[in-house]
């Protein structure tokens, strides 16, 4: 067992800033998250983005949030969308994650249908939260988008996880 002094010696303590973005990202990468794909409809058609900045906000009313980066080429489309769907991916759905990352092929070859609000939804994900935009909040280089959940789809399964810059599974 490692003594407390030995643990503290292994820590790198720093103030996050422009000169150490990578160290800050590495520290954030210590927190394992789930993987989601957020979809919406624009005047140019359907759009999707792989996101790990998803969280529940409230049970009553049912609210969730996600946070697109202002530097994303898809940022304006999502901040302008009045409805969106957040899809929580299963461990066997890393292909969906890859399809909606930078340079991914998006909806090509993927089963999709539209919900009552015209938002593209991906059937078979672990969970899906179909939302109406409730609020947006400026948050530095991101915007926090809060959605009121209109409908939920859910199935049992193992989640796709993201940690330390890699995708994986939860080990029991």
matplotlib code that plots the C-alpha trace (Angstrom):
import matplotlib.pyplot as plt

x = [0.0, 1.3, 1.8, -0.1, 3.2, 4.1, 0.7, 1.2, 4.6, 3.0, 0.6, 1.2, -0.4, -0.8, -3.1, -4.8, -3.9, -2.9, 0.5, -0.7, -4.0, -2.7, -2.1, -5.5, -7.1, -5.2, -6.5, -10.1, -9.6, -9.2, -13.0, -14.7, -17.8, -20.4, -20.6, -23.5, -24.5, -26.7, -28.8, -30.9, -32.5, -31.3, -32.5, -29.7, -30.9, -30.0, -26.9, -25.2, -22.2, -20.4, -20.5, -19.4, -20.6, -24.0, -25.6, -29.0, -30.1, -33.6, -36.2, -39.1, -39.2, -37.2, -34.1, -30.8, -27.8, -25.0, -22.2, -21.1, -17.7, -17.9, -15.0, -17.1, -18.2, -21.6, -21.9, -24.3, -26.6, -27.0, -27.4, -30.0, -32.0, -35.2, -35.4, -32.6, -32.1, -29.3, -28.5, -26.5, -24.4, -23.9, -20.5, -21.1, -21.9, -18.5, -19.2, -21.9, -19.5, -17.0, -19.6, -20.4, -16.9, -14.9, -14.4, -17.0, -19.5, -22.6, -25.8, -24.4, -25.3, -27.0, -30.6, -32.4, -36.0, -37.5, -39.5, -42.6, -40.5, -38.6, -35.4, -33.4, -33.3, -31.0, -33.0, -31.4, -29.1, -29.0, -31.1, -32.5, -33.7, -35.8, -35.7, -37.0, -34.5, -35.2, -32.2, -28.7, -25.9, -22.5, -19.7, -16.3, -15.4, -18.6, -22.4, -24.5, -27.7, -30.5, -33.2, -36.6, -37.1, -40.2, -39.7, -37.3, -36.4, -34.3, -33.0, -30.7, -27.1, -23.5, -22.5, -19.7, -17.2, -14.6, -11.5, -8.0, -8.7, -9.9, -13.2, -13.8, -16.1, -16.9, -15.1, -17.0]
y = [0.0, 3.4, 6.0, 9.3, 11.2, 8.9, 9.6, 13.4, 13.1, 11.6, 14.5, 17.3, 20.5, 23.3, 26.3, 25.6, 28.1, 28.6, 27.0, 23.7, 22.8, 19.3, 18.7, 20.0, 17.8, 14.8, 15.5, 15.8, 12.5, 10.8, 11.1, 8.2, 9.3, 7.6, 8.4, 10.0, 11.1, 14.2, 14.7, 17.6, 18.8, 21.9, 23.7, 21.7, 18.4, 16.1, 16.7, 14.7, 15.0, 12.6, 14.1, 13.1, 16.3, 14.9, 15.0, 14.9, 18.1, 17.5, 14.8, 17.2, 18.7, 16.2, 18.1, 17.1, 19.1, 18.8, 21.3, 21.8, 23.5, 27.0, 25.9, 23.1, 23.5, 22.2, 24.6, 27.0, 24.3, 22.9, 26.2, 27.1, 23.8, 24.0, 20.2, 17.5, 13.9, 12.6, 8.9, 7.0, 4.4, 0.8, -0.9, -2.4, 0.9, 2.5, 2.6, 5.2, 7.2, 7.2, 8.1, 11.4, 12.6, 15.1, 13.6, 10.9, 10.0, 11.0, 9.3, 7.3, 3.6, 4.1, 3.3, 6.5, 7.7, 11.0, 11.7, 13.8, 17.0, 16.0, 15.1, 12.1, 9.3, 6.3, 3.2, 0.6, 2.8, 2.2, 5.2, 8.1, 11.5, 13.4, 17.1, 20.6, 23.3, 24.8, 27.2, 28.0, 29.3, 30.7, 28.6, 29.8, 28.0, 25.9, 26.6, 24.6, 23.5, 22.4, 20.3, 19.4, 15.7, 15.0, 11.2, 8.5, 5.2, 2.7, -0.8, -2.9, -3.2, -2.3, 1.3, 2.6, 4.4, 7.1, 7.6, 8.8, 9.5, 5.9, 4.1, 1.0, -1.0, -0.9, -3.8, -5.5]
z = [0.0, -0.9, 1.8, 1.6, 1.1, -1.9, -3.5, -3.1, -4.7, -7.8, -8.3, -10.8, -9.4, -11.8, -12.7, -16.1, -18.7, -22.4, -21.8, -20.5, -22.3, -22.9, -19.2, -18.4, -21.0, -19.6, -16.1, -17.5, -19.3, -15.9, -15.6, -17.5, -19.3, -21.5, -25.2, -26.9, -30.4, -30.5, -33.6, -34.9, -38.2, -40.0, -43.2, -44.9, -43.5, -40.6, -38.5, -35.8, -33.4, -31.0, -27.5, -24.1, -22.3, -21.3, -17.9, -16.2, -14.6, -13.1, -12.8, -12.3, -14.8, -16.8, -18.0, -19.5, -20.8, -23.3, -24.3, -27.9, -28.5, -30.1, -32.4, -33.9, -37.5, -36.3, -33.4, -35.1, -36.3, -32.8, -31.0, -33.6, -33.2, -31.2, -30.9, -30.6, -29.6, -27.4, -28.0, -25.3, -27.1, -26.1, -26.0, -29.4, -31.1, -31.4, -35.2, -34.5, -32.4, -35.3, -37.9, -36.1, -35.2, -37.2, -40.6, -40.0, -42.7, -40.6, -41.5, -44.5, -44.2, -40.7, -40.0, -39.1, -38.8, -37.8, -34.6, -34.4, -34.3, -37.4, -35.5, -36.8, -34.3, -34.2, -33.2, -30.9, -28.8, -25.1, -24.3, -26.3, -24.9, -27.4, -26.3, -26.8, -26.1, -22.7, -22.3, -23.4, -21.3, -22.3, -20.8, -22.0, -25.2, -25.0, -24.7, -22.3, -23.9, -21.6, -23.1, -21.7, -22.3, -24.3, -24.8, -23.7, -25.3, -23.2, -23.4, -21.3, -22.2, -21.5, -22.2, -24.4, -22.2, -22.9, -20.7, -21.3, -25.0, -25.6, -26.0, -24.0, -21.7, -18.0, -16.2, -13.5]

ax = plt.figure().add_subplot(projection="3d")
ax.plot(x, y, z, "-o")
ax.set_aspect("equal")
plt.show()
